[in-house]
Amino acid sequence: MRADRAAGFALHGRFTDAERVLSRARRSEEAAWVRAYIAASRGDFAKARALALPLATRARDRTIRVSAALTLGSVLRQTGKHRDALAFDRAALAAAQTDSQRAHALIGLAADAIGLGRAAACARRLAEAASVTPASDWRAQVRLDWVRTEHALATGRARAALLPARRALRRARREGALRHIAKSHLFLGVALAEAGEERAAEREMNAALRGARACGAAPVADVARAMLARSPVRSAG
């Protein structure tokens, strides 16, 4: 039960609370996956891969195998290895037993397609994901809108990217999910910048940077910082 509680904290971006609970939890596959998720969220990708890889291939619990494969897919995408991520997202989809698991795997595959420059394949995967994503799975709903935002931007539709980006932010805020809030600010900031709304974009990037620093989501903070450094509004000031 402690690992379940730690997972809840981790998914809401409360990594220190999750680690405190894990320090008192017995060793288990779920606890190992939560540690992998925290490491990935903090940008310690080598640690995340070391923890998640054996779980993705050998975990007795099928749910943990799916979760670990999805975590590996995310880590590989964030390090530019989109083809490698495909293998783990496909494995997650093949092993998925619930609509929620299928949705997360399909969202991962859509994100992989964007990284590989396959916008049409991304659109197909997004449609599949939308057809199975449960309304009750806030995290899948947020991730789905993140990739919808990416797809709109990749196909030159910056204005169309604003709606899913704003929707993701509203959902993340309702859930109180700190990392997801910060990352949603980031996606909205990118969409606003592409739409030519530089001042609004800078506000969102600053919100992303503050939120990411506060919860320890280093990858989000790094991207926000890089975007702010290129901001014409910032440089003009």
C-alpha positions as CSV (number, residue, x, y, z in Angstrom):
1,M,0.0,0.0,0.0
2,R,2.9,2.4,0.7
3,A,4.1,2.0,-2.9
4,D,0.6,2.9,-4.1
5,R,0.7,6.0,-2.0
6,A,4.1,6.9,-3.3
7,A,2.9,6.5,-6.8
8,G,0.1,8.9,-6.2
9,F,2.5,11.5,-4.9
10,A,4.9,11.0,-7.8
11,L,2.3,11.3,-10.5
12,H,1.2,14.6,-8.9
13,G,4.8,15.9,-9.0
14,R,5.3,15.6,-5.2
15,F,8.6,13.7,-5.6
16,T,10.0,14.4,-2.1
17,D,6.8,13.1,-0.5
18,A,7.0,10.1,-2.7
19,E,10.6,9.3,-1.7
20,R,9.7,9.8,1.9
21,V,7.0,7.1,1.6
22,L,9.2,4.8,-0.4
23,S,11.9,5.0,2.3
24,R,9.5,3.1,4.6
25,A,8.1,0.8,1.9
26,R,9.2,-2.8,1.4
27,R,11.0,-3.6,-1.8
28,S,8.6,-4.4,-4.6
29,E,8.3,-4.0,-8.4
30,E,5.9,-1.1,-7.9
31,A,8.3,0.7,-5.6
32,A,11.1,0.2,-8.2
33,W,8.9,1.6,-11.0
34,V,7.9,4.7,-8.9
35,R,11.7,5.4,-8.3
36,A,12.2,5.1,-12.1
37,Y,9.3,7.5,-12.7
38,I,10.7,10.0,-10.3
39,A,14.2,9.7,-11.8
40,A,12.8,10.3,-15.3
41,S,10.7,13.3,-14.1
42,R,13.8,14.8,-12.5
43,G,16.0,14.3,-15.6
44,D,18.2,11.5,-14.2
45,F,17.6,9.5,-17.3
46,A,20.5,7.0,-16.7
47,K,19.0,6.0,-13.4
48,A,15.5,5.9,-14.8
49,R,16.6,3.5,-17.6
50,A,18.6,1.3,-15.2
51,L,15.6,0.9,-12.9
52,A,12.9,0.6,-15.6
53,L,14.6,-1.7,-18.1
54,P,14.5,-4.9,-16.0
55,L,10.9,-4.1,-15.0
56,A,9.8,-3.6,-18.6
57,T,11.3,-7.0,-19.6
58,R,11.0,-9.2,-16.6
59,A,8.5,-7.8,-14.0
60,R,6.0,-10.5,-12.8
61,D,3.2,-7.9,-12.6
62,R,1.9,-7.1,-16.1
63,T,0.8,-3.7,-15.1
64,I,4.3,-2.8,-13.9
65,R,5.7,-4.1,-17.2
66,V,3.4,-1.8,-19.1
67,S,4.2,1.2,-16.8
68,A,8.0,0.6,-17.0
69,A,7.9,0.3,-20.8
70,L,6.0,3.6,-21.0
71,T,8.5,5.2,-18.7
72,L,11.4,4.0,-21.0
73,G,9.6,5.3,-24.0
74,S,9.3,8.7,-22.4
75,V,13.0,8.7,-21.4
76,L,14.1,7.7,-24.9
77,R,12.0,10.4,-26.5
78,Q,13.4,13.0,-24.2
79,T,17.0,11.9,-25.2
80,G,16.1,12.0,-28.9
81,K,15.9,8.2,-29.4
82,H,12.5,8.1,-31.0
83,R,13.0,4.8,-32.9
84,D,14.1,3.1,-29.7
85,A,11.1,4.5,-27.9
86,L,8.8,3.0,-30.5
87,A,9.8,-0.5,-29.4
88,F,8.9,0.1,-25.8
89,D,5.6,1.9,-26.6
90,R,4.6,-1.0,-28.9
91,A,5.5,-3.5,-26.2
92,A,3.3,-1.5,-23.8
93,L,0.4,-1.5,-26.2
94,A,0.8,-5.3,-26.8
95,A,0.7,-6.0,-23.0
96,A,-2.0,-3.5,-22.2
97,Q,-5.0,-4.9,-20.4
98,T,-7.1,-1.7,-19.8
99,D,-8.3,1.2,-21.9
100,S,-6.1,3.5,-19.7
101,Q,-3.0,1.4,-20.5
102,R,-3.9,1.3,-24.2
103,A,-4.4,5.0,-24.2
104,H,-1.0,5.8,-22.6
105,A,0.7,3.5,-25.1
106,L,-1.0,5.0,-28.1
107,I,-0.2,8.5,-26.9
108,G,3.4,7.5,-26.6
109,L,3.3,6.1,-30.1
110,A,1.8,9.3,-31.4
111,A,4.6,11.3,-29.7
112,D,7.2,8.9,-31.3
113,A,5.7,9.6,-34.7
114,I,6.0,13.3,-34.2
115,G,9.7,12.9,-33.2
116,L,10.2,10.9,-36.4
117,G,8.5,13.5,-38.6
118,R,5.5,11.3,-39.3
119,A,2.6,13.7,-38.8
120,A,0.0,11.5,-40.5
121,A,0.9,8.5,-38.4
122,C,0.7,10.7,-35.3
123,A,-2.8,11.8,-36.3
124,R,-3.9,8.2,-36.6
125,R,-2.5,7.3,-33.2
126,L,-4.1,10.3,-31.6
127,A,-7.5,9.3,-33.0
128,E,-7.0,5.8,-31.7
129,A,-6.0,7.1,-28.3
130,A,-8.9,9.5,-28.1
131,S,-11.3,6.6,-28.8
132,V,-10.1,4.6,-25.7
133,T,-9.0,7.3,-23.2
134,P,-11.2,7.1,-20.2
135,A,-12.7,10.4,-19.0
136,S,-11.6,9.5,-15.5
137,D,-7.9,9.2,-16.4
138,W,-6.7,12.8,-16.0
139,R,-3.1,12.0,-16.8
140,A,-4.0,10.4,-20.2
141,Q,-6.3,13.3,-21.0
142,V,-3.5,15.8,-20.3
143,R,-0.9,13.8,-22.2
144,L,-3.3,13.4,-25.2
145,D,-3.6,17.2,-25.3
146,W,0.1,17.7,-25.1
147,V,0.6,15.6,-28.2
148,R,-2.3,17.2,-30.0
149,T,-0.5,20.5,-29.3
150,E,2.7,19.1,-30.8
151,H,0.9,17.7,-33.8
152,A,-0.8,21.1,-34.5
153,L,2.6,22.9,-34.3
154,A,4.3,20.3,-36.4
155,T,1.7,20.8,-39.2
156,G,1.9,24.6,-39.1
157,R,-1.3,25.2,-37.2
158,A,-0.1,27.3,-34.3
159,R,-3.6,28.7,-33.5
160,A,-5.1,25.2,-33.4
161,A,-2.4,24.3,-30.9
162,L,-3.7,26.8,-28.4
163,L,-7.0,24.9,-27.5
164,P,-5.4,21.6,-26.5
165,A,-2.6,23.4,-24.7
166,R,-5.0,25.4,-22.6
167,R,-7.2,22.4,-21.9
168,A,-4.2,20.4,-20.7
169,L,-3.3,23.2,-18.3
170,R,-6.9,23.4,-16.9
171,R,-7.0,19.7,-16.3
172,A,-3.6,19.6,-14.7
173,R,-4.5,22.5,-12.4
174,R,-7.8,20.8,-11.4
175,E,-5.8,17.7,-10.4
176,G,-3.1,19.7,-8.6
177,A,-0.4,17.8,-10.5
178,L,2.6,20.0,-10.2
179,R,4.9,18.7,-13.0
180,H,1.9,18.4,-15.4
181,I,1.0,22.0,-14.6
182,A,4.5,23.2,-15.3
183,K,4.8,21.2,-18.5
184,S,1.3,22.4,-19.7
185,H,2.5,26.0,-19.2
186,L,5.5,25.0,-21.4
187,F,3.4,23.6,-24.2
188,L,1.1,26.7,-24.1
189,G,4.1,29.0,-24.1
190,V,5.5,27.3,-27.2
191,A,2.1,27.4,-29.0
192,L,1.7,31.1,-28.1
193,A,5.2,31.9,-29.4
194,E,4.5,30.1,-32.7
195,A,1.2,32.1,-32.9
196,G,3.2,35.3,-32.6
197,E,2.0,36.2,-29.1
198,E,5.4,36.7,-27.6
199,R,4.5,38.5,-24.4
200,A,1.9,35.9,-23.4
201,A,4.4,33.2,-24.4
202,E,7.0,34.6,-22.1
203,R,4.5,34.7,-19.2
204,E,3.8,31.0,-19.7
205,M,7.5,30.1,-20.0
206,N,8.2,31.9,-16.8
207,A,5.3,30.0,-15.1
208,A,6.7,26.8,-16.5
209,L,10.2,27.6,-15.2
210,R,8.9,28.5,-11.7
211,G,6.7,25.5,-11.4
212,A,9.3,23.1,-12.7
213,R,12.0,24.4,-10.3
214,A,9.6,24.2,-7.4
215,C,8.7,20.5,-7.9
216,G,12.1,19.4,-9.3
217,A,11.1,18.7,-12.9
218,A,14.5,19.6,-14.4
219,P,13.8,18.7,-18.0
220,V,10.8,21.0,-18.1
221,A,12.9,23.8,-16.4
222,D,15.7,23.3,-19.0
223,V,13.4,23.7,-22.0
224,A,11.6,26.7,-20.4
225,R,15.0,28.4,-19.7
226,A,16.2,27.8,-23.2
227,M,13.0,29.2,-24.7
228,L,13.2,32.3,-22.5
229,A,16.8,32.9,-23.6
230,R,15.5,33.1,-27.2
231,S,12.5,35.3,-26.4
232,P,12.6,38.5,-28.4
233,V,10.5,40.2,-25.7
234,R,13.1,39.2,-23.1
235,S,16.0,40.3,-25.2
236,A,14.2,43.6,-26.0
237,G,13.9,44.3,-22.3
